[in-house]
């Protein structure tokens, strides 16, 4: 059974205890809210997700979207839920007030997105893509385009899409063929085929605004010749009233593994009218400004999937009676004990719990940096926040989505056969979570971004935004008696990370394969240490709050943290050994040996 | 027309109730609290009446502790115009609450007062009826449909025999059933607006109302745990046990 209650207590802990600082208050103040407003906002969002989105999660997965003659019908309940979602104003949560949004802090938006992803990941894609489109237009487009499109996008009356991929290119966008020809009136005619367009066509909104990457006649080769265009499904007049239909269509939707309630469309543009967003040939730049935010939000999806997997698995582990506890019977008047008594089940649950809560803290901290960067006047403080965000984006996108997959898979394991069959809705979690390591730049690409771009950037300055902070923290707390089960393992794993960082940097100078090879292992190691740092801070806070803890919330944080530090963090050791053994074992492996076991 | 709506802060309907170990009451510390569910229906209905243009102000009132402000805030975020909190430390009995409300009503002069039919904490189901008697206003209790037409209000009541349709004249007291409507969510823009809406704070002592309890609560305890079943040999043994041990026949 899919079980989900928004982790509101954890959010409140993060806001009040973990993020708590004068900066957080300033950011809230800047958005015209205080802590208690924030609680109310999260409470209402939670209610909406639990009551409106979760109940249609399973049915919408089995129904899927229906394609008929260029139109896409969304599953039962989606039209009502979407109407409810936009009427309650959630689409505009982080949009500027002048475009009809509420301009709330980014980290609050992250909490909202996590709840939506847990309750119904497919549903979340519709407003999620709109947010991406808003972001791209807000940061790159002319005022005319902003004024025309942003008000209706931020109310959710119109939805948005991102059109990058074409049949011959996904990761390597330099190969795109879609062409935009300039017209005398300043508009363009767009022609080409785009695939994998999430929510490219559907029945939730009156208009769909496509952002399309295309080349222009005689534009430079490769990604330097790409520009971004806004191409509406129905062309609005200057006041935003809907006019004629544009010359574009959805020709089919994909059959796929998961997120079945969101359509993945093939889009044909046949001399469709479009307008340039930002500067000519600067489409990739515009796209990347948007993409960094989108990557963090995909990380949030991973987190959301991990949370619902955990809650669903925990529910079952308490309900399901099988076998007896090995040491002593826990449930004498029942035929068996709940499976929660078994060590293997407990370990799996604790693994998901500690990774999820740790990632949530790292995510919220990074979200806070986005807010700080927006308002900070001090150049160096702003730079520190920007460096932290740039460094953590590939880490959070990759690691969080990996954890989403692992958590859902472990949830199936805890349900056993009942997880593998469809009735309980647990296998759906595996299928839905599996897209997140793939889209918005595969996790392999994220690891290359970390090792190849972020690591050497500004001669290692980005790394310092993390390394210096942790180093100082360790020095400050080295004699903190309370943290005796936290500081030593953190220091040890941090030392490993420093050592491996220099190892990869040095090796990579001579041979790029030596840096690319261990990239995903390195990213994982980095993630584990960063989360260890988060858990150590949780523990520090929780020891100080120990006296005001009637529900045992802080005690639970300390005990969970101990589990993480002693059972999960040591994995950095095996990752280190593997990385130190070098990349030659796969790079120099003869291609012909790959098929040595069978005849082709 | 002004509409006054009463709201009560109660333990959330999802929470498993725990009795305090000393038997003095129910545990409310660190327990999730929210608006009494039928009160949500009352707020919703008032807002709908206002949206049809038949009312111009919706005032929300609560009698309770400082934290009842949060409950009023929720109603304001749903769309109510302003709030009044009558601060009272102890749990007042329905008669006392009705008397407090009477005082406020005499001052505010609403033409319609909407209440939840009962609160899910004590299940008293008395305040609305008592208030009607104190004011001498017409009343409709357990209402699942309201239509305002000039000076009269047509209501449908959920009663044991089925549905009862009545026509009342303003001013009226109406207590709302869960079937009346589906309460809306507080929208994000309305939550943002709610913080700027005023809430008047008054102390119950300052109203000059006798709120002294008429009932003495002796002890609160949990219902006895269900005991394990046993197998009986035959009908004779069953009858014997029902007679002598269970003492039910």
Interface residues (C-beta under 8 A of the other chain):
Chain A: X32 X33 X36 X37 X40 X41 X44 X47 X48 X84 X87 X88 X89 X90 X92 X93 X102 X333 X550 X551
Chain B: X29 X30 X70 X73 X74 X77 X185 X186 X187 X188 X189 X190 X191 X192 X195 X228
